Amino acid sequence: MIPRVYAQKGKRVRLEGVAYDFGKCIKAVEFTLDGGQNWTRYDTPDMTDYQNVCWSFEWIPPKRGFYVMHIRSVNDKDECSPATAHVEIEVE
């Protein structure tokens, strides 16, 4: 789990983490803020099966409230992480 992030409405917030899949190459990292209905995908070209992927995601919260961003990786066999990582975002 990624520690809770505190943000302000309308101001850019940067979220960061590391993805890995032992013995498989990560070809993309995906993010969702709507419980998995829609995923934003960022490809990670030129990765190898022994590299961790350091990712970052910038977002501007549209309104105050509590959000949960889920993150998953996709490996070279098109398999998604069996469980997503998540970060709680509290927006003032």
TARA-V587235 format. One record per pair of residues at least 24 apart in sequence whose C-alpha atoms are under 10 Angstrom apart, sorted by the first residue. I is the first residue (numbers start at 1). J is the second residue. D is the distance in whole Angstrom. If there is no record, write none. Layout:
# TARA-V587235
I|J|D, I|J|D
This chain:
# TARA-V587235
1|84|9, 1|85|6, 1|86|6, 1|87|7, 1|88|9, 2|85|8, 2|86|6, 2|87|5, 2|88|8, 3|86|9, 3|87|6, 3|88|7, 3|89|9, 4|68|9, 4|86|9, 4|87|6, 4|88|5, 4|89|6, 4|90|7, 5|67|10, 5|68|10, 5|87|7, 5|88|6, 5|89|5, 5|90|6, 5|91|8, 6|66|10, 6|88|9, 6|89|6, 6|90|5, 6|91|6, 6|92|8, 7|59|10, 7|60|9, 7|61|8, 7|64|9, 7|65|10, 7|66|10, 7|89|7, 7|90|6, 7|91|5, 7|92|6, 8|60|9, 8|61|7, 8|62|9, 8|63|8, 8|64|7, 8|65|10, 8|89|10, 8|90|8, 8|91|5, 8|92|5, 9|60|7, 9|61|5, 9|62|6, 9|63|5, 9|64|6, 9|65|9, 9|90|10, 9|91|6, 9|92|6, 10|59|9, 10|60|6, 10|61|5, 10|62|6, 10|63|7, 10|64|9, 10|91|9, 10|92|10, 11|59|8, 11|60|5, 11|61|7, 11|62|9, 11|91|10, 12|58|7, 12|59|6, 12|60|4, 12|61|7, 13|57|8, 13|58|6, 13|59|5, 13|60|6, 13|61|8, 13|89|10, 13|91|10, 14|56|7, 14|57|6, 14|58|4, 14|59|7, 14|60|9, 15|55|8, 15|56|5, 15|57|5, 15|58|6, 15|59|8, 15|69|9, 15|87|8, 15|89|10, 16|54|7, 16|55|6, 16|56|4, 16|57|6, 16|58|9, 16|87|10, 17|53|8, 17|54|6, 17|55|5, 17|56|7, 17|57|9, 17|71|9, 17|85|9, 17|87|10, 18|52|7, 18|53|5, 18|54|4, 18|55|6, 18|56|9, 18|73|10, 19|51|9, 19|52|6, 19|53|5, 19|54|6, 19|55|7, 19|71|9, 19|72|8, 19|73|7, 19|74|10, 19|81|10, 19|85|9, 20|49|9, 20|50|8, 20|51|7, 20|52|5, 20|53|6, 20|54|9, 20|72|10, 20|73|8, 20|74|10, 20|75|9, 20|81|9, 21|49|8, 21|50|8, 21|51|9, 21|52|8, 21|53|9, 21|73|8, 21|74|9, 21|75|7, 21|76|10, 21|80|10, 21|81|8, 22|49|7, 22|50|7, 22|51|9, 22|52|9, 22|75|10, 23|48|9, 23|49|5, 23|50|6, 23|51|9, 23|75|10, 24|48|8, 24|49|5, 24|50|7, 24|51|9, 24|74|10, 24|75|6, 24|76|7, 24|77|8, 24|79|10, 25|49|4, 25|50|7, 25|51|7, 25|52|9, 25|53|10, 25|73|10, 25|74|9, 25|75|5, 25|76|5, 25|77|8, 26|50|9, 26|51|8, 26|52|8, 26|53|7, 26|73|7, 26|74|6, 26|75|4, 26|76|6, 26|77|9, 26|78|9, 26|79|9, 26|80|10, 27|53|9, 27|73|8, 27|74|6, 27|75|5, 27|76|6, 27|77|9, 27|78|8, 27|79|10, 28|53|9, 28|55|10, 28|72|9, 28|73|6, 28|74|5, 28|75|7, 28|76|9, 28|78|9, 28|80|9, 29|53|8, 29|54|10, 29|55|8, 29|56|10, 29|71|7, 29|72|6, 29|73|4, 29|74|6, 29|75|9, 29|80|9, 29|81|10, 30|55|10, 30|57|10, 30|70|8, 30|71|6, 30|72|5, 30|73|6, 30|74|8, 30|80|9, 30|81|10, 30|84|10, 31|57|8, 31|69|7, 31|70|6, 31|71|5, 31|72|7, 31|73|9, 31|84|9, 31|85|10, 31|86|9, 32|68|8, 32|69|6, 32|70|5, 32|71|7, 32|72|9, 32|86|9, 33|67|7, 33|68|6, 33|69|5, 33|70|7, 33|71|9, 33|86|10, 33|87|10, 34|67|9, 34|68|8, 34|69|8, 34|70|9, 35|67|10, 35|68|8, 35|69|8, 35|70|7, 36|69|9, 36|70|8, 36|71|10, 36|84|10, 39|70|9, 39|71|9, 39|72|9, 40|71|10, 41|71|10, 41|72|10, 41|73|9, 41|74|9, 42|73|10, 42|74|10, 43|73|10, 43|74|9, 44|73|10, 44|74|10, 44|75|10, 47|76|10, 48|76|10, 49|75|9, 49|76|9, 61|89|9, 61|90|10, 61|91|7, 61|92|10, 62|91|9, 63|91|7, 63|92|8, 64|90|8, 64|91|5, 64|92|5, 65|89|8, 65|90|6, 65|91|5, 65|92|7, 66|90|5, 66|91|6, 66|92|9, 67|91|8
